Amino acid sequence: MTKQDKPKPHRNAGILLHPTSLPGPHGMGDLGVVARQFVDWLHESGIGLWQVLPLNPTGNNCPYVCWSAFAGNPLLVDLAGLAAQGLLDAKDLDHAFQPTSLVDFDAVRAFKEPRLARAAQRFLEKEDHPMKPAFRAFCEKETWAQDAALFWVIKRKHELRAWWDWQPALRDREPSALEAMRREHAGEIQRELAVLFFFESQWAELRAYANARDVQIIGDLPIYVDRDSVDVWAHKDLFHLEEDGRPKSVSGVPPDYFSETGQLWGNPIYNWDRMAKDDFAWWRARLSRVLTHANICRIDHFRAFSEFWEVPFGAPDARGGRWVKGPGIAFFEALKRHGGDMPIIAEDLGMIDEAVHELRRAAGLPGMRVLQFAFGGDAENTHLPHNHEPDNVVYPGTHDNDTTVGWWRSSPPHVRTHAQRYFRVSGQDIAWDLIHASFASVAQTAIVAMQDVLSLGNEARMNNPATPKGNWGWRLETPVFHRDIALRLRDLADLYGRVVKKPAEEKKK
């Protein structure tokens, strides 16, 4: 076959919807029956991709601030599924959660955590439970889980204080102190392991269900990890820290589209020189975990592999930072040496220079284009559809943007006029105008937020990076996976060659 005869990669489309945003009986979405209904709706729509946000356990409800970069979020565990396995009683599922458009995470946590602990204890007591062999295999294979369970038990013993405020022997991971904790609190540690296992088991079933219906999962990997996490506590040498655990510097971005003072994220900075000595083994393990949960991995803030914004620890905002060289192509060459070509999407948004584009191309990764960033300037804007490239992933807006309807309502007149002229539309159905444009784009992949599919306004925004509170809670009050919307999506997907194709259909071409 000549180069000219080589078939083009299949064009595809997806929906962005985090599982917490699904409706459900216990205050937020979970991995149960409604998640499967959503997969069935995607299948009917001809949509082959489901993009989620990070699935890790959060300390403050933000999926990008997690106490473990390897574990799954126990709050997503379906309690009805545990009851079906004999680990909870019917009365455990009773609660008067009312359908709401925002998740009350504190109420959900107060309801679910005692029931997860109860199910874990019952599971551990049932030696003949059919899931016991899989649990033993999980504990033996996933060595990160032992540290994660121990970390959370110690944290509870210290009234949830950060690990650098623990007693020094535990803070510094003295072997005798850790062993004493393991002996004294063995039962609690086993319960934490069981809860972590519940997520792994249910997510594996949901992913298999999706894959069997020709739906692949796009996972999300935050570039940094939280300072108060098991990852930093257990691997201090991989980060730039002082002896007492204080960061020497922290992460952020300079002033940008979202904030005049920049964004001070506060994560500790990686010791990339140390990581390079073992070919970035921790990072390779982390990517492998995401690809255990997903078919494809989106890496958030890809530009940090080229250069990252380093801010002195204790600075009031991000303006006093500086650009520092990242690991560059050596990182991606190490990934390829150990695992071949990984299915990765590079989030190359924000303050991007040519060096970032060159690194993405050298690594062979698709980048992102966002239609909400396209208007109000000139014809050279890379987010305008006529400037898209086949290796792009195009979005009307991401989880960090307003919904398209909200964006339209708040945009200045010259931005709206530009979009009206460009698409030759009135803007009365602006969400679907941008969905149409995304599907029509030359970009191989188009991803649309569920809020835009439903033409929802600002009230349904998932995250506003310029505000520290009021984010991540949006959810569907009731299932809205209607056939008329599925057919509308399928019509566009069919029109622009994005209807998912099964492997057998690919071979015929």
N, C-alpha and C positions, 0 to 999 in steps of 0.2 A: 504494500500500500504506500503510495507516495504521500509526501507531506500535504499536497493539495487534496488528496482523497481522505485524509484523516477526518473522521466525523467530529462535528462540533459538540462540545459538552452540552448536555440537556439544560435548557432554561427551566427555572423553577420559581416557585413562589411560596411564601410562608406568612404566618400570623405570629405577631409578638404578643404574648399573654403570659404573665407569670402565674404559677399555680395558686398563689395566695389570692389572686384576683378572681378566681372561679367562685361561683356560688357554692354554698354548702350548709349543712345543718348546724355546724359548730363554730360559727363566727367568722370563718374564712375558708378559702378553698383548700382542698386536700387532694390526696392521691386516689380517691375512691371513684364512685360511679359517675360523678359529674365530669371528672377528668376524662373518663372513657367516652362520655357523650360528646365532649369537645373533639376528641380524636375522630369519632365517627363523623362529626360535622365537617371536619377538615377533609376527610376522605371523600365525602359527598361533594365537597366544593372543588375537588381536584387539586387541593393544596397539599404539597408534599413536605412542608417544613413547619415545625412548631418551635419558635424561639422563646426561651425562658431567660430570666435573670439568674444570678448565682443561687444555687440551691443549698448553700451552707447555713449553719445555725447562726442567727444574729443575736447581738447583745442589745441593740437599740432599734430593731425592726428594719434597719436598712440592709438589704441583701449584699451590699458591698462592704459592710463592716461586720465581720464574722469572727467568732472566737476559735474557729477551726477552718482552715482552707481545704481540709480533706473530708470532713464529715458532712452528712446531710442534715437538713433542718427537721428536728423531731416534730415541730408544730404542723408539718405537712402530713404527718401520718394519719391515715384514715382510721378512726376509732371503730367504725362499723366493720371494717375489715378485720380488726383484732377481735371483735366480738364474734365474727363468723368463724374464727379459728379457736374459739373457746377461751379467749384470754380476757374478755370483759363480759359482763352481764347486760341484759337489755336496759336495766335501770341506769347503768353507767352512761348511756347515750342520751338520757333525758336532760334537756336544758332548753330554757325559753329564749334562745338566741333569735332575735328578730332579723329578717332580711334588711340589710342596710347597705349603702353604697360605700361605706368606709369600714375598714377592719379596726376593731378595738383590740389591739394586740395584748394589752394587759389582761383584759377579760378572757381572751382566748387562752392565754398562758395559764391563768388561774384555773381555768376549767380543764385543760388538756393535760397539764403536767402531772397532777395527781393520778389521773387515769392511765397515763403512759407508765408511771411507776408501778401502779397496781397490775397492769398487764404484764410488765416485765417480771415482777415477782412471781406471778402465777406461771409464766412461761418457764422461769428458772426452776420452779418446783415440779414441773411436769417432765420427768426424765424421758418419758415416751412420746413427747410431743413430736409430730412429724417434721417440724422445722429445726429440731435440735442438731441434726448432722450439718445442716447449712450454717447454723449459728457457730458451731465449733470450727467449721472451715473458715468462716468470716474472722473469728478471733485469731486464728492461726495465721491467716494470710495478710490481713490488714493490720500491720503492726502499728500504724498511726493511731488506730482506735484505742489501744491500750493507754497511750499518752493522753488522748483526748478525754477518755473516761476519768482518768486520774486527775487531770487538770480541773475538770468540772467539780469533782468531789472536793478537792482541796479548796477550790474557789468558794464553794458553799460553806465549808468550815471556817472560812475567813469572811463570812457575811458579804460575799460577792465583791470583795475588794480586789483591785488589780493585782496581778502576780508580783509586781515589784514592791507591794506593800505587805506581802506575806512574811512570816517569820523567816529570817535569813537562810536557814538550812534548806527550807523548801523553795524559797526564791531562787537560790543558787543550785538547786537540784543535787544536793549532797546525797550520794547513793544510800547511806544508812537511813536518812530521813525519808526518802522516797519508799524504801523497802518497808519501813515501819508503817507508813500510810497505807501501803498495799495490804499489809497483814491486818491492820486494825479495821480497815474499811473495805474489806474484800467483797462483802455483800453489796454495798452501795456501788462499787466499781462494776460489779457484774450486772447490776440493774442498768447502769448507764450504757454498758456495752449492748445489752439487750435492746434498749431504746434506739441506739444507733443502728442496730441490725434491723429493727422494724422498718426504718426508712429505707435501708438498702434493699430489703426484700420487696417492699411495695413499689419502690421506684423501678426496680428491675422488671417487675411484672407489667407496670404501666409502659415502660419503654418497649418491651417486647410486644405489647398490645398495639402500640403505635406503629412500630416497624412492620408488623404483620399486615397493617392496613396502609402500607406505603407512605407512612409519615415518619420523617426523621426528625430528631431533636437537635436543635442548636443550643448548646450550653453557653455559659458566660463565665469568664475567668477574670476577676479583678486583678489589675497589675500588682497591687500591693496587698499586704495582709495587715490586720489590725494589730496595734501595739500590744493590747491586752488579749493575746491569743496564745493558744498552746503552741503555735508554730514558732513564735518569737521566744517564748519561755523555753521550749525544748531545743531550739537551734540558735542560740544567741550569737554564735560565731558567724552566722550567715548574714548578720545585720550590723550596721555601724552603731554600736551601743557603748556607753560608759560602763564601768565595772558594776555600778549599782542598778543597771538596767535602763538608765535614761538614754534616750536617743541623742546622738551627736548632732543630727539634723533630721528633718522630717520632709514628707512629700507635699506636693501641691502643684498648682499651675499659676502662672502669672495672670494679670488682668486680661479678661477675654470677653467674649460675647455674653457670658452669663453674669460676670461680676467685675466691677471697677477696681476692686482690691484683690482680685485673684481668688483662688480657692485654696484654703489651708486645710489639707486633708489630715495631716498629722501622723501618717504612717511612718514607721522607721524605714530608713533607706537601706537597700540591699548592699552587702559587701560583695560586689560582683567579682572582684579579684579572687576572693576565697571561693566563691561558687564555681569559678572557672576551673579550679584545681581538680575537681572530680567531674568535669564535663557537665556541670549544672545538674547534678543528680537530684537535688531536692525539687528543682523546677520540673525536671522530666517526670518525677513521680507525681507532682501536682497536676501536670497536664494529663497524665495517664488516668488520674482519678476523674477529671472532668469528662474524659472520653470513655470512662466506664459508665457514666450517666448519660452521655450524649453521643450523637454520631459526628457532630461538628462542634468546634470550640471557637467562640468569639473571644479574643483577648482585648479587654478594655484598656484604653490609653496605651496603644501600641507605640506611640512616639517615644516613650521612656526607654525603649530598647536602643533608640538612636541617641537621644539626650533626654535627661529628666531635670525637673525643676526642684532644686534642693533649697530648703528654707532653714535657717538657724532655729534650733529648738528653743521654744519660748517666745518666738516672734508673734506679734499681735495679728498679723495677716501675712499673705503670701508675697507682698510687693518687694520685700527685701531678699528674695531668693536669687539663685543663679543657675544657669544651665550647666550641667555636668554630663560628660560622655557616658552613654550606656554601653552594654556589652556588644552591641552591633551584630554583624553577621555571624560572628563566632558562636553566638547562642543558637542560632538556627542551624548552623552546620553541625553542632553537637546533637541537636534533636534528630537530624537526618541520619547521623552516624548510628544512633542507638535505636531509632524507631522508624526510619524511612520518612516518607512525606506524610505529615500529619494534616488532617482536614481542619485548617485554622482560618478564621476571618480576622483581619487586622482592623481594629477601630482606629482609623487615622483621621480623627476629627480634631478641631481646635487649631492651635497655632502650629501649623505644619510647614516645614521647609523642605527644600529639595532633597536633603539628606534622608529625611523620613521616607519620601517616595522612592528613593533609590534603594533603601534598605528593604522596603516592602517588596519591590520588584525583584531584588536579588534573592529574597527568601521565597519568592513565588507565591505570595499570598494575595487574595483579593482584599480591596479596601472598601470603604463605605462612602456613599453619597446621600445627602439628605435634602429633599426638595424644599423644605422650609428655609434652608440656607441659600436658596438659589436666586431669590428675587430682590430687587431694589438696587442692583448694580448694573454692570455691563454684560456683554455677551461672552466674556471670557470666564465668567464664574464657573468653576469646575462642577458645581452641583446642578447646573442647568442640564437637562436631558441631552441636548445636542453635544455636550462635552463628556458624557459618560463613556466608559470603556467596558468591553465585555467582562473583564475581571472585577467589576464593581459589584457591590451589594447595595441596592438603592432602597431608601425608606422615604415615605412622606415625612415622617418624624420618628425619633427614637423615644425611649422611655425618659430621656432627659429633656425632651421638647414638650411644649404645650401640645394638646391635641390639635389636629389640623383646623377644626372649627374654632377652637380657642385662639390659635395663632392668627387665623383670618380676621377674627373680630378685633384683635388687639394690634394688628399690623397698621402702619401708617399708610395713607392713601397711595403714595408712589409705589409701595410694595404690592398692594392689591392691584393697582393699574398694570404693573409689569406682568403679574401672573395672568390677569385677564387678557392682555394683549398676546402673551406667549401661547396660552392654551386656546385662545379664542372662546372663552367661557364667561359667563356672568359672575360666577362665584357662588351662586345660590346652592350648589351641591358640591362645595369645594373639597370636602373630604374624598368624595368619589372621583372628583376631577384629578386629584393627586394620586389616588389609587390607580386610575386609568393610566396616568402618565408613568407611574412606576412600572406597571405591567408592560407598557409599550416600550420602555427604555431598552437600549441595546445591552444593558447590564444583564449578566447571566442570572442573577438572583434578585428578586424583589420581595421585601418584607414589609408588612403593613401592621401597625398596632391595631388591636381589637377595638379600641376606642374610636379609631377612624372608620373602621368597617361599620360601626353603629352610629357614626356622625355625632359623637358626643362632644360637649363643650369643655370649657376650662375646669368644670367641676370634676372631670374624670382624669385630670392630669396625674401621672404617676409620680413624677419627681420634678422639683424645681431646684437646680443646683445652687441657686443664689440664696436659698432659704434653708435654715437648719431644721425646721420643724414642719409638720403637716404633710410629710411625704410618705410614699410607699403604701398607703392604705386603701387606694381605690380598688373596688371590687364590683362585680356584677351582682345585683340583688337576686336575680332569678336567672335560670338558663335562658339564653336568647339565641340559641343555635337553630335559627329558623331556616326552613327550606328555601324560602324566597331569596334570602341573603346568600345562601349557599349557591343557588343557581346563578345569581348575579356575579358572584366571584368566579364560578366555573366558566361562565360565558367569556369573561375577560381573559381568564387563564387559557381557554381554548383559542381565543382570537389571537393571542400573542405567543402561543406555543409554550405555555407554562404548566399545562395539566400534567400532573405527575405520571411518569411512565414506569411500568414494572420492568424488572430486568429482562424478561422474555421479550418485551416490546423493543427494548434497546438493542437486543441481539439481531432483530429482524432488519434493522436499518443498515 
